[in-house]
């Protein structure tokens, strides 16, 4: 499993390709899946949100990636991925899921409230009690855990 830092080069390439036509689009994450026939999913966001027209336009603008990948473009959704220091900083106080590339003290999956966003590490108040510090460089995947408030709405 690739770490966030290992994916950053691909994210930078996608951002550079999109910037001229879509300066307001943020590339939230880039995910590569599959074996020999790799698929590339690009998660984007922009002020005001993402609609189908934007996803189609971004897909067209990244047509050069189709030689190497099956390509799809999507919004980050409610369980927004956390990939950059800015993403983690914006999620301070929120429940998050974190998976490390390799186990830390025998554990690789964590759920809890993000108390310190880092880098070089982040701190979580774990759902089951206690806390943990996770080096930013070991994070393979992280996302917000969307929670509905008591009246059925969202935060």
Helices and strands as residue ranges (DSSP letters): H 4-19, E 26-33, E 39-45, H 52-61, G 63-67, E 70-75, H 85-90, E 95-104, E 107-116, E 121-126, E 131-135, G 136-138, E 139-144
